[in-house]
Amino acid sequence: MDTKPQIFLSYASADKAAARAIVDRLRSRNLNVWLDDYELYPGGHWAESIRLAVSASAYLLLLLSKHSVHFHWLSNETEAVLKELQSRDITFLPVLLEDCDIPLSLASYQCFDMRSGIEENLEKLASTLRYTQKIDFEKLSPQTFEQLVVELLQKLGFVNLQSDSKQSDSRIDAVVEFRHKDPFGAETREVYAVETKFYRHSRADLRTLMQLVSYAKNDPKINKALLITNGKLTSVALDWVSDAPKIIGIPIRVVDGTELKRLLLQNTDLVSKYFTASIGHA
């Protein structure tokens, strides 16, 4: 039985030749890659095709090109598809084939760039995907998971990582700061209350989120909340997150297990450090 994570490739029908070339070359590098037979035809139902074709706890690569992003239904269905992927623990990895207008719903995703050519980038893509075999949160302890999150936040550009949990009963793990420039060149500063939650058999629930937001609201220097978990949210918690800014005035960002895997694939040195099984013997 093949225990390697399944990697599914989805694409617009006009990109079939590129899709087959990518799959063939990845398979030749001993990766468990499947070509999505439910191609992204105009007027098709992408969410339904994923439900039928893609296994839970898999990885889904979507080829982004002028052919795929210009489909009206792609923009309309993307939000529903991303929720479907999240609920089934499927990690989404967009692959950019050429310059194109990326849908706003995918703007926050860092794409794997293959615009300079498939052959030129295949080995790098294969090397990245080999790390899917190593990312197994079951190998970690809650303490190690928290350390992993701290290092990842540092790599993403967060600073002033201060642990609050050891100084109070707040149950908040850290307060972090992220700085960036607005379109006019002025530096803006965002301060997050951060909570990490490591689960083996349960999900992050509404109580966890409300505790996090309550702490953030009671500290005037904090203007955002961030929950990072290896698991998923309950359906009630997921709905609450989208309404939170309107209800309580504090934006809350959740990085669940599927998004965390995607971020780790962009920082493979952390995968090597925290998941100790050898890639060559996975």
C-alpha positions in Angstrom: 0.0 0.0 0.0 1.4 3.4 -1.0 1.6 5.6 2.1 2.9 8.7 0.3 0.6 11.7 0.4 -1.5 11.9 -2.7 -1.0 15.0 -4.9 -3.7 15.9 -7.3 -3.3 18.3 -10.2 -6.2 20.3 -11.5 -6.1 22.5 -14.6 -8.0 24.1 -17.4 -8.6 21.9 -20.5 -6.5 24.2 -22.6 -3.5 23.4 -20.3 -3.8 19.7 -20.6 -0.4 19.3 -22.3 1.3 21.2 -19.6 -0.5 19.3 -16.9 0.4 15.9 -18.4 4.1 17.0 -18.7 4.2 18.1 -15.1 2.5 14.9 -13.8 4.8 12.6 -15.9 7.9 14.3 -14.7 6.8 14.3 -11.0 5.9 10.6 -11.2 9.3 9.9 -12.6 10.7 11.4 -9.4 8.7 8.9 -7.3 5.9 11.3 -6.3 2.4 10.0 -5.9 0.7 12.5 -8.3 -2.7 12.1 -9.9 -4.1 13.9 -12.9 -7.6 15.3 -12.2 -9.8 13.7 -14.8 -12.5 16.2 -13.9 -10.9 19.0 -15.9 -11.9 22.6 -15.2 -14.2 23.1 -18.2 -16.1 26.4 -18.5 -19.4 26.1 -16.7 -18.2 23.1 -14.7 -18.6 22.7 -11.0 -15.1 22.7 -9.6 -16.2 22.1 -6.0 -18.1 19.0 -7.0 -15.2 17.7 -9.1 -12.8 18.0 -6.2 -15.3 16.2 -3.9 -15.4 13.3 -6.3 -11.8 13.1 -7.3 -9.5 14.3 -4.5 -8.9 12.2 -1.4 -9.0 13.7 2.1 -5.7 14.7 3.6 -4.2 15.2 0.1 -2.5 18.1 -1.7 -4.2 19.9 -4.6 -2.1 21.7 -7.2 -4.1 24.2 -9.4 -2.4 25.4 -12.6 -3.1 29.1 -13.0 -2.9 30.5 -16.5 -4.8 32.9 -18.7 -7.1 29.9 -19.6 -8.1 29.1 -16.1 -8.3 32.5 -14.3 -10.5 34.0 -17.0 -13.3 31.5 -16.4 -16.2 33.4 -14.7 -17.1 30.4 -12.6 -13.6 30.1 -11.2 -13.9 33.4 -9.4 -17.4 32.6 -8.3 -16.6 29.1 -6.9 -13.2 29.7 -5.4 -14.5 30.6 -1.9 -16.7 27.6 -1.7 -13.8 25.4 -3.0 -11.4 26.7 -0.4 -13.9 25.9 2.4 -14.4 22.4 0.9 -10.6 21.9 1.0 -10.3 23.1 4.5 -13.1 20.9 5.8 -11.4 17.8 4.2 -7.8 18.6 5.3 -6.7 19.2 1.7 -3.7 21.5 1.3 -4.1 23.9 -1.7 -1.0 24.8 -3.7 -1.5 27.2 -6.7 1.1 26.9 -9.5 1.6 29.9 -11.8 2.2 28.8 -15.4 2.3 32.3 -17.0 1.5 35.9 -16.3 -2.3 36.2 -15.6 -4.8 38.1 -13.4 -4.9 36.0 -10.3 -8.4 36.0 -8.7 -8.7 38.2 -5.6 -9.7 35.1 -3.6 -6.3 33.6 -4.3 -4.3 36.8 -3.8 -3.1 35.8 -0.3 -1.7 32.5 -1.6 2.0 32.4 -2.5 2.1 30.7 -5.9 4.8 28.3 -7.0 6.3 30.2 -10.0 6.8 28.2 -13.2 6.5 31.1 -15.6 10.1 30.7 -16.8 9.2 27.2 -18.1 8.2 23.7 -16.9 11.5 22.0 -17.5 13.5 24.8 -15.7 11.3 24.5 -12.6 10.3 20.9 -12.3 13.2 19.8 -10.1 12.5 22.6 -7.6 8.7 21.7 -7.6 9.6 18.0 -7.1 12.0 18.9 -4.3 9.3 21.0 -2.5 6.7 18.3 -2.9 9.0 15.6 -1.5 8.5 17.4 1.9 4.9 16.4 1.9 6.0 13.0 3.1 7.6 14.5 6.2 5.0 16.8 7.5 3.2 14.8 10.1 2.0 16.8 13.1 1.5 13.6 15.1 5.3 13.4 15.5 5.3 16.6 17.5 4.5 17.4 21.2 2.5 20.5 22.0 5.7 22.3 23.2 7.6 21.4 20.0 4.6 22.6 17.9 4.7 25.9 19.7 8.4 26.3 19.0 7.8 25.5 15.3 5.1 28.2 15.1 7.4 30.8 16.7 10.2 30.1 14.2 7.7 30.2 11.3 6.3 33.5 12.4 9.9 34.9 12.6 10.5 33.7 9.0 7.2 35.4 7.9 8.5 38.7 9.2 6.9 39.0 12.6 9.0 40.6 15.3 8.9 41.2 19.1 7.9 37.6 19.8 7.0 37.8 23.5 5.6 34.9 25.4 2.7 36.0 27.6 1.6 32.6 28.8 4.4 32.1 31.3 3.7 35.6 32.9 0.0 35.5 33.4 -3.1 33.3 33.3 -4.2 34.7 30.0 -3.5 31.4 28.1 -2.3 33.5 25.2 1.0 32.2 23.8 2.6 35.4 22.4 2.2 39.0 21.3 3.8 39.7 18.0 4.2 42.7 15.7 4.2 42.9 11.9 5.3 46.0 10.0 4.7 46.9 6.4 4.4 50.0 4.2 1.2 51.3 2.9 0.8 52.4 -0.7 2.2 55.9 0.2 5.4 54.6 1.8 4.3 55.1 5.4 5.1 52.2 7.8 2.0 50.6 9.5 2.2 48.5 12.6 -0.1 45.5 13.4 0.1 43.9 16.8 -1.4 40.4 17.1 -2.4 38.3 20.1 -1.3 34.8 19.1 -2.6 31.5 20.4 -1.3 28.1 19.2 -3.4 25.0 19.6 -2.1 21.5 19.2 -4.8 18.8 18.8 -4.6 15.1 18.2 -8.3 14.2 18.1 -10.3 17.3 18.4 -10.9 20.7 16.7 -10.5 24.3 17.7 -13.8 25.4 19.0 -15.7 28.7 19.6 -14.5 28.9 23.2 -10.9 29.0 22.1 -11.5 31.8 19.7 -13.6 33.8 22.1 -10.9 33.6 24.8 -8.3 34.8 22.3 -10.4 37.7 21.1 -11.3 38.7 24.7 -7.6 39.0 25.5 -6.9 41.0 22.4 -9.8 43.5 23.2 -8.5 44.0 26.7 -5.1 45.1 25.6 -5.1 48.5 23.9 -1.9 47.9 22.0 -3.3 44.8 20.3 -5.5 45.3 17.2 -5.6 41.7 15.7 -5.9 38.1 16.8 -4.1 35.1 15.3 -4.9 31.4 16.0 -2.5 28.8 14.6 -3.5 25.1 14.9 -2.5 21.8 13.4 -6.1 20.8 13.2 -9.3 22.3 11.9 -12.1 24.5 13.2 -15.5 23.3 14.1 -18.2 24.5 11.7 -19.6 26.8 14.3 -16.2 28.4 14.9 -15.5 28.7 11.2 -18.7 30.7 10.7 -18.0 32.9 13.7 -14.5 33.8 12.4 -16.0 35.4 9.2 -18.4 37.5 11.3 -16.0 38.4 14.1 -14.8 41.8 12.8 -18.4 43.0 12.6 -19.5 41.5 15.9 -16.5 42.3 18.2 -14.4 44.8 16.2 -11.3 42.6 16.2 -10.1 40.9 13.0 -9.1 37.3 13.7 -6.9 35.3 11.4 -6.9 31.5 11.6 -4.1 29.3 10.2 -5.4 25.8 10.3 -3.5 22.5 9.6 -3.9 22.7 5.8 -2.6 26.2 5.5 0.2 25.5 8.0 1.3 22.7 5.7 1.4 25.0 2.8 3.4 27.6 4.7 5.9 24.9 5.8 6.3 23.8 2.2 7.6 27.3 1.6 10.0 27.0 4.5 11.4 23.5 4.1 14.3 24.1 6.4 11.7 24.0 9.3 10.3 20.8 8.0 13.8 19.2 8.1 14.4 20.6 11.6 11.1 19.6 13.3 10.1 16.4 11.4 13.0 14.1 11.7 12.2 11.2 9.4 14.6 11.2 6.4 13.0 12.1 3.1 15.0 9.5 1.3 13.5 6.8 3.6 10.0 8.2 4.0 
